[in-house]
Amino acid sequence: MGEPWHTLLIVGVSIAAVVFMVLQLKMQPFLALLVVALVTGLAFGGEPATVIAAVKKGTGDALGFVAVVIGLGALLGGMLEASGGVTAISHKLLAAFGEKRIPWALLVVGIIVGIPLFFDVAFIILAPLVATLAVRAERRVVYFAIPLLAGLMAMHALLPPHPGPVAAAELLKTDYGMLAIYGLVCGIPAAIIAGPLYAKYFHSAPGWGDTSPPPMLDEGAPQTKPIGFWFALLAMLVPLVLIIAGTVADKTMAASSLRTALVFIGHPFVALVVACLLVLIWLRVVKGAPLATISSIMTRALEPAGVMVLIIGAGAAYKEVLIESGAGAQITAAMTQANVSVLFFAFLLSAFVRIAQGSATVAMVTAAGLAAPMVAAAGLTPGQVALVTVAIGAGASIMSHVNDTGFWLVKQYLGLTEAQTLRSWTICATIAGSTMLAMALLLWNFA
C-alpha cells in the first residue's frame, strides 16, 4: 500500500475503468468487472495468488446466498407470470388504486416489506408484479419500480434486523428503540422523495428506458390456465409471511422445537422453495398443466438468472479485492484527521467506502468501527447516537453503481441498460441517502 492519495487514485481509476468499459466499449459487465478486479488487485501490490484468492472469496461469498435466492425467485416469478397470476394482481391494483396512486401503493409495500426482508429477496419476489404493472399501464418500468426500490432501500439501510444497521448499532452502542424511531422518521421522507416524487417528475426524462416489456415478460413463453387473483396473491405472500415469521421467532421466542422449525421455514431458501412447490402443485393438480409445460416454464425463467448471477459474482469479486487491499481502511484512517462534526464525519466515511467497494453493509461496519471512538468521546445523547447511525446508513445508500451487486440486480430484472440504471436507480439511491442525512441534521439539536 502506498500513500492515501495513491490508494484513492487507484480506486478512482478502477471505478472509472469499469464504467468506461461497460458504457463506451460495450464490454459484457461480467468480463469488465473481472478484468478490473484482477488489475486493481495487482495495482495495489498484491501477490497474484492473493488476488486470485480474493476474487474467489468475493464470488463465493456473494453467490452462496444470492444465486439460490435469484434462482428460486426466478422460478416463482416465471410460474406466476405464465399462469396469469401477476397479471391478475396488477389488474386488481390498477382498478383499486388507479394508475396515479399505484406508485404510492408500491412505496408503502416497499416500506412494510423492507422492514423484515433483505433488499434483494424482497425485490426479486416483487419484481414480476412491478414489470407487469408497467406493461398493463403502458408506462416505463422505472415509473413503478423506483417507488418500490426506494422503500426497500431506506428500510434496509436504517432498520434492524438488517445486518448493516445491526452491526453499526452494536459498534456504536446505539439504543435499538431510538434507532427504530429515528430510522423511520428519516427513512420514510427519504423514500417518498426518492421514490414516487422522483419517479413522477423525472420518469419521462431521456435515458430512463422505454415502455417495452422487461425480459421476464416474454409474450412467447408457454402459458397455463389462469390461477386467479387470490391464489396468486397467496403465492406471493407465502414467502414473505414465512420469512417474517422466522425473523420474529428468532428474535422473540425462547429456544424450543417450534422456534427452530419457524426459523428454518422462515429462511429465504426454504420459504421460496415452499412457495415454488405450492404453485407447481396447484398448476399440475388443480389446473391440469402438463409436466412438460411446467418444466419448460421453469427452465425459461432460469435463463436470465444465469447471466445475472455471473455479473453479481464478478461485482462481488471486485468488491473483495478492494476490501482485501486495505484501500478503504487506509483512506478512512486518513479522514479521521479532518475537523468535521461526528454526524457528517460518519456519513463521509460510510459514503466513501460505499462508493469505493459497493457493499452497503461493509460501508456501515467500516464507518461505525472508525467512528465509534469519536462517538464515545463526544458525550452524545442516545438520540444523537442513533442519528449518527442513521447518517452511516445514509452514506451507505448513495451512489449504487457498477461495483454494487444491487445495481446489477436492478438492471437485469428491469431490463435496463447500464446507462439507464445509472440515470434512474443510482440517482434514486443518492437522493434517498442525501435526504436521510438532511433529516438527521435537522433532528440533531432536538435529539
C-alpha positions as CSV (number, residue, x, y, z in Angstrom):
1,M,0.0,0.0,0.0
2,G,1.2,3.5,-0.9
3,E,0.2,6.9,0.4
4,P,-3.6,7.6,0.8
5,W,-3.7,9.8,-2.4
6,H,-2.1,6.9,-4.3
7,T,-4.7,4.5,-3.0
8,L,-7.5,6.9,-3.8
9,L,-6.2,7.3,-7.3
10,I,-6.2,3.5,-7.9
11,V,-9.7,3.2,-6.6
12,G,-11.0,6.1,-8.7
13,V,-9.3,4.8,-11.8
14,S,-10.7,1.3,-11.3
15,I,-14.2,2.5,-10.9
16,A,-13.9,4.8,-14.0
17,A,-12.4,1.9,-15.9
18,V,-15.5,-0.3,-15.2
19,V,-17.8,2.5,-16.3
20,F,-15.8,3.2,-19.4
21,M,-15.5,-0.5,-20.5
22,V,-19.2,-1.2,-20.0
23,L,-20.7,2.1,-21.3
24,Q,-18.3,3.1,-24.0
25,L,-16.6,-0.2,-25.1
26,K,-19.9,-2.1,-24.7
27,M,-18.0,-4.9,-22.9
28,Q,-20.0,-7.5,-21.1
29,P,-20.2,-6.4,-17.4
30,F,-19.1,-9.9,-16.2
31,L,-15.9,-9.7,-18.1
32,A,-15.3,-6.0,-17.4
33,L,-15.7,-6.4,-13.6
34,L,-13.4,-9.4,-13.5
35,V,-10.7,-7.7,-15.6
36,V,-10.8,-4.6,-13.3
37,A,-10.8,-6.7,-10.2
38,L,-7.7,-8.6,-11.2
39,V,-5.8,-5.5,-12.4
40,T,-6.8,-3.5,-9.3
41,G,-5.5,-6.2,-7.0
42,L,-2.2,-6.2,-8.8
43,A,-2.0,-2.4,-8.8
44,F,-2.3,-2.4,-5.1
45,G,0.8,-4.7,-4.9
46,G,-1.0,-7.9,-4.2
47,E,0.6,-11.2,-5.0
48,P,-1.1,-12.9,-8.0
49,A,-2.1,-15.8,-5.8
50,T,-3.6,-13.5,-3.2
51,V,-5.5,-11.5,-5.8
52,I,-7.0,-14.7,-7.3
53,A,-7.9,-15.9,-3.8
54,A,-9.7,-12.6,-3.1
55,V,-11.7,-12.9,-6.4
56,K,-12.7,-16.5,-5.5
57,K,-13.7,-15.5,-1.9
58,G,-15.8,-12.5,-3.1
59,T,-17.6,-14.5,-5.7
60,G,-18.2,-17.5,-3.4
61,D,-19.4,-15.4,-0.5
62,A,-21.9,-13.5,-2.7
63,L,-23.2,-16.3,-4.7
64,G,-23.6,-18.7,-1.8
65,F,-26.8,-16.8,-0.9
66,V,-27.6,-14.6,-3.9
67,A,-27.5,-17.3,-6.5
68,V,-30.0,-19.5,-4.7
69,V,-32.4,-16.7,-4.0
70,I,-32.2,-15.4,-7.6
71,G,-32.8,-18.9,-9.0
72,L,-35.8,-19.6,-6.7
73,G,-37.2,-16.1,-7.2
74,A,-37.0,-16.6,-11.0
75,L,-38.8,-19.9,-10.8
76,L,-41.6,-18.4,-8.7
77,G,-41.9,-15.3,-10.8
78,G,-41.9,-17.4,-14.0
79,M,-44.7,-19.7,-12.9
80,L,-46.8,-16.7,-11.7
81,E,-46.3,-14.9,-15.0
82,A,-47.1,-18.0,-17.1
83,S,-50.2,-18.7,-15.1
84,G,-51.5,-15.1,-15.3
85,G,-51.2,-14.6,-11.6
86,V,-49.0,-11.5,-11.8
87,T,-51.4,-10.0,-14.4
88,A,-54.4,-10.7,-12.2
89,I,-52.7,-8.9,-9.3
90,S,-51.7,-5.9,-11.4
91,H,-55.3,-5.5,-12.7
92,K,-56.6,-5.5,-9.2
93,L,-54.1,-2.9,-8.1
94,L,-54.8,-0.7,-11.1
95,A,-58.6,-1.0,-10.5
96,A,-58.4,-0.4,-6.8
97,F,-55.9,2.5,-6.6
98,G,-55.9,3.9,-10.1
99,E,-52.7,4.4,-12.1
100,K,-51.8,7.7,-10.4
101,R,-51.8,6.2,-7.0
102,I,-50.1,2.9,-7.8
103,P,-46.5,4.3,-7.1
104,W,-47.7,5.4,-3.6
105,A,-49.1,1.9,-3.0
106,L,-45.8,0.4,-4.1
107,L,-43.9,2.7,-1.8
108,V,-46.0,1.5,1.1
109,V,-45.4,-2.1,0.1
110,G,-41.6,-1.4,-0.1
111,I,-41.5,0.2,3.4
112,I,-43.6,-2.5,5.0
113,V,-41.9,-5.5,3.3
114,G,-38.5,-3.8,3.5
115,I,-38.5,-3.8,7.3
116,P,-38.1,-7.6,7.8
117,L,-36.8,-8.7,4.4
118,F,-33.4,-8.2,2.7
119,F,-33.4,-5.8,-0.2
120,D,-32.6,-8.4,-2.8
121,V,-35.0,-11.0,-1.5
122,A,-38.0,-8.6,-1.5
123,F,-37.2,-7.1,-4.9
124,I,-36.8,-10.5,-6.5
125,I,-40.2,-11.6,-5.2
126,L,-42.0,-8.4,-6.2
127,A,-40.2,-7.6,-9.5
128,P,-42.6,-9.5,-11.7
129,L,-45.5,-7.6,-10.2
130,V,-43.8,-4.2,-11.0
131,A,-42.9,-5.3,-14.5
132,T,-46.5,-6.4,-15.3
133,L,-48.0,-3.2,-13.9
134,A,-45.8,-1.2,-16.2
135,V,-46.8,-3.3,-19.2
136,R,-50.6,-3.1,-18.4
137,A,-50.4,0.7,-17.8
138,E,-48.1,1.2,-20.8
139,R,-45.6,3.0,-18.6
140,R,-41.8,2.8,-18.3
141,V,-41.0,0.1,-15.8
142,V,-38.9,2.5,-13.7
143,Y,-42.1,4.6,-13.0
144,F,-43.3,1.7,-10.8
145,A,-40.0,0.2,-9.8
146,I,-38.4,3.3,-8.3
147,P,-41.0,3.8,-5.5
148,L,-40.8,0.2,-4.5
149,L,-37.0,0.3,-4.6
150,A,-36.8,3.5,-2.6
151,G,-38.9,2.0,0.2
152,L,-36.9,-1.2,0.3
153,M,-33.6,0.5,0.3
154,A,-34.4,3.0,3.1
155,M,-35.5,0.2,5.4
156,H,-32.5,-1.9,4.5
157,A,-30.1,0.9,5.4
158,L,-31.7,2.1,8.6
159,L,-33.6,-0.5,10.5
160,P,-32.9,-3.8,12.3
161,P,-32.9,-6.7,11.6
162,H,-30.8,-5.8,8.6
163,P,-27.1,-6.6,9.0
164,G,-25.7,-3.2,8.3
165,P,-27.8,-1.2,10.9
166,V,-27.4,-4.0,13.5
167,A,-23.6,-4.1,13.1
168,A,-23.3,-0.4,13.2
169,A,-25.6,-0.2,16.3
170,E,-23.5,-2.7,18.1
171,L,-20.3,-0.9,17.4
172,L,-21.7,2.5,18.4
173,K,-23.7,1.1,21.4
174,T,-26.9,2.5,19.8
175,D,-30.2,2.1,21.5
176,Y,-32.3,-0.1,19.2
177,G,-35.6,1.7,20.2
178,M,-34.1,5.1,19.3
179,L,-32.7,3.6,16.1
180,A,-36.1,2.3,15.1
181,I,-37.8,5.7,15.8
182,Y,-35.2,7.8,14.0
183,G,-34.8,5.3,11.2
184,L,-38.4,5.6,10.4
185,V,-38.5,9.3,10.8
186,C,-35.6,9.8,8.5
187,G,-36.2,6.9,6.2
188,I,-39.8,7.5,5.2
189,P,-39.3,11.0,3.9
190,A,-36.2,9.8,2.0
191,A,-38.3,7.0,0.4
192,I,-41.0,9.4,-0.5
193,I,-38.7,12.0,-2.2
194,A,-36.5,9.4,-3.9
195,G,-39.5,7.2,-4.8
196,P,-42.8,8.4,-6.1
197,L,-41.9,12.1,-6.2
198,Y,-38.7,11.5,-8.2
199,A,-40.4,9.0,-10.5
200,K,-43.3,11.4,-11.1
201,Y,-41.2,14.3,-12.2
202,F,-38.3,12.6,-13.9
203,H,-39.6,9.2,-15.3
204,S,-40.2,10.8,-18.8
205,A,-36.7,12.2,-19.0
206,P,-34.3,10.8,-21.7
207,G,-32.3,7.7,-20.6
208,W,-35.0,6.1,-18.4
209,G,-35.8,3.4,-20.9
210,D,-39.0,2.8,-22.9
211,T,-42.3,1.0,-22.4
212,S,-41.0,-2.3,-23.9
213,P,-41.5,-5.2,-21.5
214,P,-38.6,-6.5,-19.4
215,P,-37.1,-9.8,-20.4
216,M,-39.1,-11.7,-17.9
217,L,-42.4,-10.7,-19.6
218,D,-41.8,-12.6,-22.8
219,E,-45.0,-12.9,-24.7
220,G,-43.8,-16.1,-26.4
221,A,-43.3,-18.0,-23.2
222,P,-45.5,-21.1,-22.6
223,Q,-48.8,-20.4,-20.7
224,T,-51.1,-22.4,-18.4
225,K,-54.7,-21.9,-17.3
226,P,-55.1,-18.7,-15.2
227,I,-54.8,-19.3,-11.5
228,G,-56.7,-16.2,-10.5
229,F,-56.1,-13.2,-8.2
230,W,-56.5,-14.8,-4.8
231,F,-54.2,-17.8,-5.3
232,A,-51.6,-15.6,-7.0
233,L,-51.7,-13.2,-4.0
234,L,-51.3,-16.2,-1.6
235,A,-48.3,-17.5,-3.6
236,M,-46.6,-14.1,-3.4
237,L,-47.4,-13.6,0.3
238,V,-46.3,-17.1,1.4
239,P,-42.5,-16.5,1.3
240,L,-43.0,-13.0,2.8
241,V,-45.1,-14.3,5.7
242,L,-42.8,-17.3,6.3
243,I,-39.7,-15.1,6.4
244,I,-41.3,-12.6,8.7
245,A,-42.5,-15.4,11.0
246,G,-39.0,-16.8,11.1
247,T,-37.5,-13.4,11.9
248,V,-40.0,-12.8,14.7
249,A,-39.5,-16.2,16.2
250,D,-35.7,-15.9,16.1
251,K,-35.9,-12.5,18.0
252,T,-38.7,-13.1,20.5
253,M,-39.1,-16.8,21.2
254,A,-37.2,-18.9,23.7
255,A,-35.3,-21.9,22.5
256,S,-37.7,-24.7,21.5
257,S,-38.5,-27.1,18.7
258,L,-41.2,-24.7,17.4
259,R,-38.8,-21.8,17.3
260,T,-36.2,-24.0,15.5
261,A,-38.9,-25.0,12.9
262,L,-40.1,-21.5,12.3
263,V,-36.6,-20.2,11.9
264,F,-35.8,-23.0,9.4
265,I,-39.0,-22.5,7.4
266,G,-38.5,-18.7,7.5
267,H,-35.1,-18.8,5.9
268,P,-35.4,-17.3,2.4
269,F,-34.2,-20.5,0.8
270,V,-36.9,-22.7,2.4
271,A,-39.6,-20.0,2.1
272,L,-39.1,-19.7,-1.6
273,V,-38.9,-23.4,-2.1
274,V,-42.3,-23.8,-0.3
275,A,-43.8,-21.1,-2.5
276,C,-42.5,-22.7,-5.7
277,L,-43.7,-26.1,-4.7
278,L,-47.1,-24.7,-3.8
279,V,-47.6,-23.1,-7.2
280,L,-46.2,-26.1,-9.0
281,I,-48.6,-28.5,-7.3
282,W,-51.5,-26.1,-7.9
283,L,-50.7,-25.8,-11.6
284,R,-50.4,-29.6,-12.0
285,V,-53.2,-30.9,-9.8
286,V,-55.8,-28.1,-9.9
287,K,-55.2,-26.6,-13.3
288,G,-54.0,-29.8,-15.0
289,A,-51.0,-28.2,-16.6
290,P,-48.7,-30.8,-18.3
291,L,-45.5,-31.5,-16.5
292,A,-43.6,-30.8,-19.7
293,T,-45.2,-27.3,-19.9
294,I,-44.3,-26.5,-16.2
295,S,-40.8,-27.7,-16.8
296,S,-40.5,-25.5,-19.9
297,I,-41.8,-22.5,-17.9
298,M,-39.2,-23.0,-15.1
299,T,-36.3,-23.6,-17.5
300,R,-37.2,-20.5,-19.4
301,A,-37.4,-18.5,-16.2
302,L,-33.9,-19.5,-15.2
303,E,-32.2,-18.4,-18.4
304,P,-31.8,-14.7,-17.5
305,A,-31.0,-15.6,-13.9
306,G,-27.7,-17.3,-15.0
307,V,-26.4,-14.1,-16.6
308,M,-27.5,-12.1,-13.5
309,V,-25.7,-14.5,-11.1
310,L,-22.4,-14.2,-13.1
311,I,-22.5,-10.4,-13.1
312,I,-23.3,-10.2,-9.4
313,G,-20.4,-12.7,-8.7
314,A,-18.0,-10.6,-10.7
315,G,-19.1,-7.4,-8.9
316,A,-18.6,-9.1,-5.5
317,A,-15.1,-10.2,-6.7
318,Y,-14.2,-6.6,-7.4
319,K,-15.5,-5.5,-4.0
320,E,-13.5,-8.2,-2.2
321,V,-10.3,-7.1,-3.9
322,L,-10.8,-3.6,-2.7
323,I,-11.5,-4.8,0.9
324,E,-8.5,-7.2,1.0
325,S,-6.2,-4.5,-0.3
326,G,-7.0,-2.3,2.7
327,A,-7.8,0.6,0.5
328,G,-10.9,1.6,2.4
329,A,-9.3,1.3,5.8
330,Q,-6.3,3.3,4.8
331,I,-8.2,6.3,3.4
332,T,-10.8,6.4,6.1
333,A,-8.0,6.4,8.7
334,A,-6.6,9.5,6.9
335,M,-10.0,11.1,7.0
336,T,-10.1,10.8,10.8
337,Q,-7.7,13.8,10.9
338,A,-10.4,16.1,9.3
339,N,-12.1,18.5,11.6
340,V,-15.8,17.9,10.9
341,S,-18.8,17.0,13.1
342,V,-19.3,13.5,14.3
343,L,-22.5,13.2,12.2
344,F,-21.1,14.4,9.0
345,F,-17.8,12.6,9.5
346,A,-19.7,9.3,9.9
347,F,-21.6,10.0,6.7
348,L,-18.5,10.8,4.8
349,L,-16.7,7.6,6.0
350,S,-19.6,5.4,5.0
351,A,-20.2,7.2,1.7
352,F,-16.6,6.8,0.7
353,V,-16.4,3.1,1.5
354,R,-19.8,2.6,-0.3
355,I,-18.6,4.3,-3.4
356,A,-15.2,2.6,-3.4
357,Q,-16.3,-1.0,-2.8
358,G,-20.0,-1.3,-3.3
359,S,-21.3,-3.1,-0.3
360,A,-23.7,-1.1,1.9
361,T,-23.2,-3.5,4.8
362,V,-19.4,-3.3,4.6
363,A,-19.6,0.5,4.4
364,M,-21.7,0.7,7.6
365,V,-19.5,-1.7,9.5
366,T,-16.3,0.1,8.4
367,A,-17.6,3.6,9.2
368,A,-19.1,2.6,12.5
369,G,-15.9,0.9,13.6
370,L,-13.8,4.1,12.8
371,A,-16.4,6.5,14.2
372,A,-17.0,4.6,17.4
373,P,-14.1,6.2,19.4
374,M,-15.3,9.7,18.4
375,V,-18.9,8.9,19.3
376,A,-17.8,7.5,22.7
377,A,-15.7,10.6,23.5
378,A,-18.3,13.1,22.3
379,G,-20.7,12.7,25.1
380,L,-23.7,12.3,22.8
381,T,-27.3,11.6,23.9
382,P,-28.9,8.3,23.0
383,G,-30.9,10.1,20.3
384,Q,-27.8,11.7,18.8
385,V,-26.0,8.3,18.7
386,A,-29.0,6.9,16.9
387,L,-28.8,9.8,14.4
388,V,-25.1,9.1,13.8
389,T,-26.1,5.5,13.0
390,V,-28.7,6.9,10.6
391,A,-26.0,9.1,9.0
392,I,-23.9,6.0,8.4
393,G,-26.8,4.3,6.8
394,A,-27.3,7.4,4.6
395,G,-23.8,7.3,3.4
396,A,-24.1,3.5,2.7
397,S,-27.1,4.2,0.5
398,I,-25.7,6.7,-2.0
399,M,-24.2,6.0,-5.4
400,S,-25.2,2.5,-6.1
401,H,-23.1,1.8,-9.2
402,V,-21.1,-0.8,-11.1
403,N,-19.4,-2.3,-8.0
404,D,-22.7,-2.8,-6.2
405,T,-24.5,-6.2,-6.6
406,G,-27.8,-4.3,-6.1
407,F,-27.1,-2.2,-9.2
408,W,-26.8,-5.3,-11.4
409,L,-29.9,-6.9,-9.8
410,V,-32.0,-3.8,-10.7
411,K,-30.5,-3.6,-14.2
412,Q,-31.2,-7.2,-15.1
413,Y,-34.6,-7.6,-13.5
414,L,-35.9,-4.3,-15.1
415,G,-34.3,-4.9,-18.5
416,L,-32.4,-1.7,-18.4
417,T,-29.1,-0.8,-19.9
418,E,-26.2,0.2,-17.7
419,A,-26.6,3.9,-18.6
420,Q,-30.4,3.8,-17.9
421,T,-29.7,2.1,-14.5
422,L,-27.2,4.9,-13.6
423,R,-29.7,7.6,-14.6
424,S,-32.6,6.1,-12.7
425,W,-31.6,3.8,-9.8
426,T,-28.2,5.3,-9.0
427,I,-29.8,8.8,-8.7
428,C,-32.7,7.4,-6.7
429,A,-30.3,5.9,-4.2
430,T,-28.3,9.1,-4.0
431,I,-31.4,11.2,-3.4
432,A,-32.5,8.8,-0.7
433,G,-29.1,8.8,1.1
434,S,-28.9,12.6,0.9
435,T,-32.4,13.0,2.3
436,M,-31.6,10.7,5.2
437,L,-28.6,12.8,6.0
438,A,-30.6,16.1,5.8
439,M,-33.3,14.7,8.1
440,A,-30.6,13.6,10.6
441,L,-29.0,17.1,10.5
442,L,-32.4,18.7,11.1
443,L,-33.2,16.5,14.1
444,W,-29.7,16.7,15.7
445,N,-30.4,19.6,18.1
446,F,-33.7,18.0,19.2
447,A,-32.3,14.5,19.9
